[in-house]
């Protein structure tokens, strides 16, 4: 209420967009809820943004006010800020050339608003989160109050009022904002951390009595590669949502005595799929929840059969339970919502038992010798190699047409990756057509500010002079002969 009063005194009204450029901290939460108390729209900004990408987000937002951490403020002097005119500076002081600054005390008044100034409807926009593509500019996803609320009952199937969740995904990411929404919906509490820290993870869990967390992507192998300890099962953490679901997630459940499950979500939707504890099949995202229809379709939106790969499209029984478009981008909105279904852009398949399986981003598929290859599945196998920290699987042109499989890997700090050893490790684990012909080792994979690998840059590099080629060293991969 005090934050809302501060925003109101700065001229914020219902429907206004206000930028919040903060790391995960108390202020970021107060900014969010204070703005929503007024019916204004919370617009978090990635703290890694700078230059053209920062300018794109600031200008697209149409915001005239930003709440900004002092350490980030100087970047605003390097861009055209569009309509932005005022900045509240938190955690220190900063002077800006063209923008008017206000102290953090402007949002910490002694007396706050005691009643909601305007009626706020379920379909009003609660927040805008920017997606981060690897090629085009970020899109601004419009999320209603009902979209955020709709995830609460889903989470209520595994969250209890006694739970405390560790949130270490950023609040400019749906993985941060959605879990604050759903834990409060279900009466629990949360501990907000700045980011995932492998070496401090279990100390944080114990000190803050964490009972639940979300383990996303690289967090899982990082925790599995910690040295075994007699305290591996001596902690309050009982539940984990693990994405993706594979052998590593089964292992992390066993090693740390966790109740593990998986789900599917993205910024534009509202957790349409959830699994039971320890689902039986690797790669699954669970089954559609009540109130959600899910289909896997071809390029003409015609449904494909079980086991076939297509694009996942979704719709909900309840209006406004998913995004209501991309701000100032009607073309992208129309494309995503064509034929009355939201098109996820993700390749999926489903089985006769109703389980859905993520296969790949559609544009990341690799086609070799007539086989469609999931880069996701290739990457999952490669990261099982102990010395590999992260990997990107990409297609490169083949002299025989279609693609060859190339993997670009970054080693665990202090270790090296020998391409031949890695290939020999993969050979018994992967189908012959998935085995990489090319292996390139680099220190760090290029990423967007939201930590998505920029595969487009790796594709542009192609086969470099330092790339290992299995055929150049005489290794031939052939289809296994099967007797009849």
C-alpha positions as CSV (number, residue, x, y, z in Angstrom):
1,X,0.0,0.0,0.0
2,X,2.9,2.4,0.7
3,X,4.5,1.6,-2.6
4,X,1.2,2.1,-4.4
5,X,0.9,5.5,-2.7
6,X,4.4,6.4,-3.9
7,X,3.6,5.4,-7.5
8,X,0.3,7.4,-7.3
9,X,2.2,10.4,-6.1
10,X,4.5,10.0,-9.1
11,X,1.5,10.1,-11.4
12,X,0.9,6.4,-12.1
13,X,-2.6,5.5,-12.9
14,X,-4.5,2.3,-13.8
15,X,-3.3,0.8,-17.0
16,X,0.0,2.6,-17.0
17,X,3.1,0.5,-17.8
18,X,6.0,0.9,-15.3
19,X,9.4,-0.6,-15.9
20,X,11.2,-2.4,-13.0
21,X,14.9,-2.9,-13.6
22,X,15.9,-4.8,-10.5
23,X,17.6,-8.1,-9.5
24,X,15.5,-10.4,-7.3
25,X,15.0,-8.5,-4.1
26,X,12.3,-7.1,-1.8
27,X,11.9,-4.0,-3.9
28,X,11.1,-5.9,-7.0
29,X,8.2,-7.6,-5.3
30,X,6.9,-4.4,-3.7
31,X,7.1,-2.6,-7.0
32,X,5.1,-5.4,-8.6
33,X,2.3,-5.6,-6.0
34,X,2.3,-1.8,-5.5
35,X,1.7,-1.2,-9.2
36,X,-1.0,-3.9,-9.3
37,X,-2.7,-2.4,-6.3
38,X,-3.3,0.7,-8.5
39,X,-4.2,-1.5,-11.5
40,X,-1.0,-0.5,-13.3
41,X,1.1,-2.9,-15.3
42,X,4.4,-4.3,-13.9
43,X,7.1,-4.6,-16.7
44,X,10.3,-6.2,-15.4
45,X,13.5,-5.8,-17.4
46,X,16.3,-8.3,-17.7
47,X,19.2,-7.0,-15.7
48,X,21.7,-8.1,-18.4
49,X,20.2,-5.9,-21.0
50,X,22.2,-3.0,-22.5
51,X,22.5,-1.1,-25.7
52,X,20.1,-1.9,-28.6
53,X,18.2,-4.6,-26.7
54,X,17.6,-2.4,-23.7
55,X,16.5,0.4,-26.0
56,X,14.1,-1.9,-27.8
57,X,12.5,-2.9,-24.5
58,X,12.3,0.6,-23.0
59,X,10.8,2.1,-26.1
60,X,8.4,-0.7,-26.8
61,X,7.1,-0.6,-23.2
62,X,5.7,3.0,-23.6
63,X,6.6,3.5,-20.0
64,X,7.3,7.0,-18.6
65,X,8.6,5.7,-15.3
66,X,11.2,3.1,-14.3
67,X,12.4,1.8,-10.9
68,X,16.1,1.1,-11.4
69,X,18.9,-0.3,-9.4
70,X,21.7,2.2,-9.0
71,X,24.3,-0.2,-10.5
72,X,22.3,-0.4,-13.8
73,X,21.3,3.3,-14.2
74,X,24.3,4.5,-16.2
75,X,23.3,2.2,-19.1
76,X,20.2,4.4,-19.7
77,X,22.5,7.3,-20.7
78,X,23.7,5.2,-23.7
79,X,20.3,4.7,-25.3
80,X,17.3,6.6,-26.7
81,X,14.8,6.1,-23.9
82,X,11.7,7.0,-25.9
83,X,8.9,8.2,-23.6
84,X,10.8,7.4,-20.4
85,X,11.2,10.5,-18.4
86,X,11.5,9.6,-14.7
87,X,13.6,7.0,-12.8
88,X,13.4,6.0,-9.2
89,X,16.9,4.9,-8.1
90,X,17.2,2.1,-5.5
91,X,20.2,0.8,-3.6
92,X,22.3,3.9,-3.9
93,X,22.4,7.1,-6.0
94,X,22.9,7.8,-9.7
95,X,22.8,10.9,-11.9
96,X,21.4,10.6,-15.4
97,X,21.9,13.1,-18.2
98,X,18.4,13.3,-19.7
99,X,16.2,11.6,-17.2
100,X,14.8,13.0,-13.9
101,X,15.7,10.8,-10.9
102,X,13.9,10.2,-7.6
103,X,15.2,8.6,-4.4
104,X,14.0,5.2,-3.3
105,X,12.2,6.9,-0.4
106,X,9.6,8.0,-3.0
107,X,8.2,4.5,-2.8
108,X,8.6,4.0,0.9
109,X,6.1,6.5,2.4
110,X,4.9,6.3,6.0
111,X,1.2,6.1,5.0
112,X,-0.1,4.1,2.2
113,X,-3.4,3.8,0.3
114,X,-6.0,2.0,2.3
115,X,-8.5,1.2,-0.4
116,X,-8.2,0.1,-4.0
117,X,-8.5,3.2,-6.2
118,X,-10.1,1.4,-9.2
119,X,-11.9,-1.8,-9.9
120,X,-9.4,-4.3,-11.3
121,X,-10.9,-7.0,-13.6
122,X,-9.6,-10.5,-14.1
123,X,-8.9,-9.7,-17.7
124,X,-6.8,-6.6,-17.0
125,X,-3.1,-6.8,-17.7
126,X,-1.2,-7.7,-14.6
127,X,2.3,-7.7,-16.1
128,X,4.3,-7.8,-19.3
129,X,7.2,-10.2,-19.6
130,X,9.6,-10.0,-22.6
131,X,10.4,-13.3,-24.3
132,X,13.9,-13.8,-25.6
133,X,14.2,-15.3,-29.0
134,X,17.5,-16.3,-30.5
135,X,17.0,-14.4,-33.7
136,X,14.3,-11.7,-33.7
137,X,13.7,-8.9,-31.1
138,X,12.0,-9.7,-27.9
139,X,8.2,-9.8,-27.8
140,X,6.2,-8.3,-25.0
141,X,3.8,-10.9,-23.6
142,X,0.5,-9.5,-22.2
143,X,-0.5,-11.5,-19.1
144,X,-3.8,-11.0,-17.3
145,X,-4.5,-11.4,-13.6
146,X,-6.5,-14.5,-14.6
147,X,-3.6,-16.0,-16.4
148,X,-1.5,-15.8,-13.3
149,X,-4.3,-17.0,-11.0
150,X,-5.0,-20.0,-13.3
151,X,-1.7,-21.5,-12.3
152,X,-2.6,-21.6,-8.6
153,X,-5.0,-24.5,-8.6
154,X,-2.6,-26.5,-10.7
155,X,0.2,-26.0,-8.3
156,X,-2.2,-26.7,-5.4
157,X,-2.0,-30.4,-6.4
158,X,1.5,-30.4,-5.0
159,X,1.9,-27.2,-3.0
160,X,0.6,-27.0,0.6
161,X,0.2,-24.0,2.9
162,X,3.2,-25.3,5.0
163,X,5.5,-25.2,2.0
164,X,8.3,-22.6,1.4
165,X,9.6,-22.4,-2.1
166,X,13.1,-21.3,-3.1
167,X,12.8,-19.0,-6.1
168,X,16.1,-18.4,-7.8
169,X,14.8,-17.8,-11.3
170,X,14.6,-14.1,-12.2
171,X,11.5,-12.1,-11.8
172,X,11.8,-10.9,-15.4
173,X,11.2,-14.6,-16.3
174,X,7.9,-16.5,-15.9
175,X,9.7,-19.0,-13.8
176,X,10.2,-16.4,-11.1
177,X,6.9,-14.5,-11.3
178,X,4.6,-17.6,-11.6
179,X,5.9,-19.2,-8.5
180,X,5.4,-16.1,-6.4
181,X,1.8,-16.1,-7.7
182,X,1.1,-19.8,-7.0
183,X,2.8,-20.0,-3.6
184,X,0.7,-17.1,-2.3
185,X,-2.4,-18.6,-3.9
186,X,-1.9,-21.7,-1.9
187,X,-1.0,-20.0,1.4
188,X,2.7,-20.8,1.5
189,X,5.8,-18.6,1.6
190,X,8.9,-18.1,-0.6
191,X,12.5,-17.3,-0.2
192,X,13.7,-15.1,-3.1
193,X,17.3,-15.6,-4.1
194,X,19.2,-13.7,-6.7
195,X,20.2,-16.7,-8.8
196,X,21.0,-20.4,-8.7
197,X,24.3,-21.0,-6.9
198,X,25.5,-24.7,-7.0
199,X,27.9,-24.4,-4.1
200,X,25.5,-22.6,-1.9
201,X,22.3,-24.4,-2.9
202,X,22.0,-26.8,0.0
203,X,23.2,-24.3,2.6
204,X,20.4,-21.9,1.4
205,X,17.9,-24.8,1.6
206,X,18.8,-25.7,5.2
207,X,19.1,-22.1,6.5
208,X,15.8,-21.0,5.1
209,X,13.8,-24.3,5.7
210,X,13.0,-24.7,2.0
211,X,10.6,-27.5,1.2
212,X,10.1,-27.0,-2.5
213,X,11.9,-25.7,-5.6
214,X,12.0,-25.8,-9.3
215,X,15.2,-27.4,-10.9
216,X,15.5,-26.2,-14.4
217,X,17.8,-27.5,-17.1
218,X,21.5,-27.2,-16.1
219,X,20.7,-26.9,-12.4
220,X,20.1,-30.7,-12.3
221,X,23.4,-31.9,-13.7
222,X,25.2,-29.2,-11.7
223,X,23.8,-30.6,-8.4
224,X,24.4,-34.2,-9.5
225,X,28.1,-33.4,-10.1
226,X,28.6,-32.2,-6.5
227,X,30.7,-34.6,-4.5
228,X,28.6,-37.2,-2.7
229,X,28.0,-36.3,1.0
230,X,26.6,-38.0,4.1
231,X,24.2,-35.0,4.2
232,X,22.7,-35.6,0.8
233,X,19.4,-36.6,2.4
234,X,19.7,-34.5,5.5
235,X,17.8,-31.4,4.5
236,X,14.2,-30.0,4.6
237,X,13.7,-30.0,0.8
238,X,11.0,-32.5,0.0
239,X,9.6,-31.6,-3.4
240,X,11.1,-30.6,-6.7
241,X,9.6,-29.7,-10.1
242,X,12.2,-30.9,-12.6
243,X,12.4,-29.7,-16.2
244,X,13.2,-31.6,-18.4
245,X,12.4,-35.1,-17.3
246,X,15.1,-37.6,-18.0
247,X,17.5,-40.0,-16.3
248,X,19.2,-37.2,-14.4
249,X,15.9,-36.1,-12.8
250,X,15.3,-39.6,-11.7
251,X,18.8,-39.7,-10.2
252,X,18.4,-36.4,-8.4
253,X,15.2,-37.7,-6.8
254,X,16.9,-40.8,-5.6
255,X,20.1,-39.1,-4.4
256,X,18.5,-36.3,-2.5
257,X,15.3,-38.1,-1.5
258,X,13.0,-35.7,-3.3
259,X,9.4,-36.1,-4.6
260,X,10.0,-35.2,-8.2
261,X,7.6,-34.4,-11.0
262,X,7.7,-32.3,-14.2
263,X,5.5,-29.9,-16.1
264,X,5.3,-27.8,-19.2
265,X,5.0,-24.0,-19.2
266,X,6.1,-20.9,-21.0
267,X,5.6,-17.1,-20.6
268,X,2.5,-17.1,-22.8
269,X,0.5,-20.0,-21.1
270,X,-0.6,-21.2,-17.7
271,X,1.0,-24.6,-16.8
272,X,-1.2,-26.6,-19.2
273,X,0.6,-29.9,-18.4
274,X,1.7,-31.6,-15.2
275,X,2.9,-35.0,-14.3
276,X,2.4,-37.3,-11.4
277,X,5.3,-38.2,-9.1
278,X,8.1,-39.9,-11.0
279,X,6.4,-40.3,-14.4
280,X,7.5,-43.5,-16.1
281,X,8.7,-42.2,-19.5
282,X,11.8,-40.0,-20.1
283,X,11.0,-36.8,-22.0
284,X,7.4,-36.5,-20.9
285,X,5.8,-33.2,-19.7
286,X,2.9,-35.0,-18.2
287,X,-0.8,-34.8,-19.2
288,X,-3.0,-31.8,-19.9
289,X,-4.6,-30.4,-16.8
290,X,-8.4,-30.0,-16.3
291,X,-9.7,-27.1,-18.4
292,X,-7.0,-27.3,-21.1
293,X,-7.2,-28.8,-24.6
294,X,-3.9,-29.9,-26.2
295,X,-3.4,-31.0,-29.8
296,X,-0.3,-32.0,-31.8
297,X,-0.7,-30.7,-35.4
298,X,1.0,-30.5,-38.8
299,X,1.7,-27.3,-40.6
300,X,-1.9,-27.0,-41.6
301,X,-3.2,-27.4,-38.0
302,X,-4.5,-30.9,-38.8
303,X,-4.0,-33.2,-35.9
304,X,-1.4,-36.0,-36.2
305,X,-1.6,-39.4,-34.7
306,X,0.1,-40.9,-31.6
307,X,3.9,-41.0,-31.9
308,X,4.0,-38.5,-34.8
309,X,5.8,-35.2,-34.3
310,X,4.1,-31.9,-34.8
311,X,3.5,-28.5,-33.1
312,X,1.8,-28.3,-29.8
313,X,-1.3,-26.0,-29.8
314,X,-3.4,-25.2,-26.8
315,X,-6.7,-23.6,-25.7
316,X,-8.4,-23.3,-22.3
317,X,-12.1,-23.5,-21.3
318,X,-11.7,-20.3,-19.3
319,X,-11.3,-17.1,-21.3
320,X,-8.1,-15.0,-20.4
321,X,-6.4,-18.0,-18.8
322,X,-3.5,-17.6,-21.3
323,X,-1.8,-14.6,-22.8
324,X,-3.9,-12.0,-24.6
325,X,-1.3,-11.2,-27.3
326,X,2.0,-9.5,-27.8
327,X,2.0,-5.7,-27.1
328,X,2.2,-3.6,-30.2
329,X,2.8,-6.7,-32.4
330,X,-0.5,-7.6,-34.0
331,X,1.1,-9.7,-36.6
332,X,2.9,-12.0,-34.1
333,X,-0.4,-12.2,-32.1
334,X,-2.4,-13.2,-35.1
335,X,0.2,-15.8,-36.1
336,X,0.4,-17.3,-32.6
337,X,-3.4,-17.4,-32.1
338,X,-4.5,-18.5,-35.6
339,X,-7.5,-20.7,-35.8
340,X,-8.4,-20.0,-32.2
341,X,-5.5,-22.0,-30.7
342,X,-2.3,-20.8,-29.2
343,X,0.7,-22.1,-31.2
344,X,3.6,-22.8,-28.9
345,X,6.3,-23.2,-31.6
346,X,7.4,-26.4,-29.8
347,X,7.6,-29.8,-31.4
348,X,5.7,-32.5,-29.4
349,X,4.4,-36.0,-29.7
350,X,1.9,-37.9,-27.6
351,X,1.2,-41.5,-26.8
352,X,-1.8,-43.8,-26.5
353,X,-1.9,-43.2,-22.7
354,X,-2.3,-39.4,-23.0
355,X,1.3,-38.4,-22.1
356,X,2.8,-35.6,-24.0
357,X,6.5,-35.4,-24.9
358,X,8.6,-32.3,-25.7
359,X,10.7,-33.1,-28.8
360,X,12.3,-29.8,-29.8
361,X,11.7,-26.2,-30.8
362,X,10.5,-26.7,-34.3
363,X,13.1,-24.5,-35.8
364,X,15.9,-26.5,-34.0
365,X,15.1,-29.8,-35.6
366,X,17.9,-31.5,-37.6
367,X,17.2,-33.7,-40.6
368,X,19.8,-36.3,-41.5
369,X,19.5,-39.2,-44.0
370,X,15.7,-38.9,-43.9
371,X,15.5,-38.9,-40.1
372,X,14.2,-36.0,-38.0
373,X,16.6,-35.5,-35.1
374,X,15.8,-33.7,-31.9
375,X,18.6,-31.4,-30.8
376,X,17.1,-31.6,-27.3
377,X,17.6,-35.3,-27.2
378,X,21.1,-35.1,-28.5
379,X,22.0,-32.5,-25.9
380,X,20.5,-34.5,-23.1
381,X,22.9,-37.4,-23.9
382,X,25.9,-35.1,-24.3
383,X,25.4,-33.4,-20.9
384,X,25.6,-36.9,-19.3
385,X,29.3,-36.9,-20.1
386,X,31.0,-35.8,-16.8
387,X,33.3,-33.2,-18.3
388,X,30.6,-31.4,-20.3
389,X,29.0,-28.3,-18.7
390,X,26.7,-27.3,-21.5
391,X,26.1,-28.1,-25.1
392,X,24.3,-27.0,-28.3
393,X,23.4,-29.4,-31.1
394,X,23.1,-27.8,-34.5
395,X,22.7,-28.8,-38.1
396,X,25.5,-28.1,-40.6
397,X,25.1,-28.7,-44.3
398,X,26.1,-32.1,-45.6
399,X,27.9,-32.7,-48.9
400,X,25.2,-35.4,-49.4
401,X,22.3,-33.1,-48.8
402,X,20.2,-32.4,-45.7
403,X,22.2,-32.0,-42.5
404,X,25.1,-33.4,-40.5
405,X,24.9,-33.3,-36.7
406,X,27.3,-31.0,-34.9
407,X,27.7,-30.4,-31.2
408,X,29.4,-27.5,-29.6
409,X,30.3,-28.1,-26.0
410,X,31.7,-26.1,-23.1
411,X,33.7,-28.1,-20.4
412,X,33.2,-28.1,-16.7
413,X,35.6,-25.6,-15.1
414,X,39.0,-27.2,-14.6
415,X,38.3,-30.1,-17.0
416,X,38.9,-30.7,-20.7
417,X,36.8,-32.5,-23.2
418,X,38.5,-34.9,-25.6
419,X,36.2,-35.2,-28.7
420,X,37.1,-38.8,-29.3
421,X,36.4,-39.8,-25.7
422,X,33.1,-37.9,-25.9
423,X,32.1,-39.7,-29.1
424,X,33.0,-43.1,-27.7
425,X,30.8,-42.3,-24.7
426,X,27.9,-41.3,-26.9
427,X,28.2,-44.2,-29.4
428,X,26.4,-46.8,-27.2
429,X,23.8,-44.3,-26.0
430,X,22.5,-42.9,-29.2
431,X,20.9,-44.0,-32.4
432,X,23.4,-44.2,-35.2
433,X,21.8,-41.3,-37.1
434,X,21.9,-39.0,-34.1
435,X,25.6,-39.4,-33.4
436,X,27.5,-36.2,-34.1
437,X,29.9,-36.0,-37.0
438,X,31.4,-32.8,-35.8
439,X,32.4,-31.8,-32.2
440,X,33.7,-28.4,-31.3
441,X,34.9,-27.4,-27.9
442,X,34.7,-23.8,-26.7
443,X,35.0,-22.1,-23.3
444,X,31.4,-20.7,-23.2
445,X,28.4,-21.0,-25.5
446,X,27.0,-17.6,-26.7
447,X,23.8,-16.7,-25.0
448,X,21.0,-14.1,-25.0
449,X,20.7,-11.9,-21.9
450,X,18.1,-14.4,-20.6
451,X,20.6,-17.2,-20.9
452,X,19.2,-18.9,-24.0
453,X,21.9,-20.4,-26.3
454,X,22.3,-18.4,-29.5
455,X,22.3,-21.3,-31.9
456,X,22.0,-19.0,-34.8
457,X,25.6,-17.7,-34.1
458,X,27.0,-21.2,-33.9
459,X,25.2,-22.1,-37.1
460,X,26.8,-19.1,-38.8
461,X,30.2,-20.2,-37.6
462,X,29.6,-23.7,-39.0
463,X,32.5,-26.1,-39.2
464,X,35.5,-24.2,-37.9
465,X,39.2,-25.0,-38.2
466,X,39.2,-26.3,-34.6
467,X,36.2,-28.6,-35.1
468,X,36.8,-32.3,-34.7
469,X,35.4,-34.4,-37.6
470,X,34.9,-38.1,-36.9
471,X,35.2,-39.0,-40.6
472,X,38.5,-37.2,-40.9
473,X,39.9,-39.7,-38.3
474,X,38.4,-42.7,-40.0
475,X,35.3,-43.4,-37.9
476,X,32.4,-44.6,-39.9
477,X,28.9,-45.0,-38.4
478,X,26.6,-47.5,-40.0
479,X,23.1,-48.8,-39.5
480,X,23.0,-52.0,-37.5
481,X,22.1,-55.1,-39.6
482,X,19.0,-56.8,-38.2
483,X,18.2,-60.4,-39.2
484,X,14.8,-61.4,-40.5
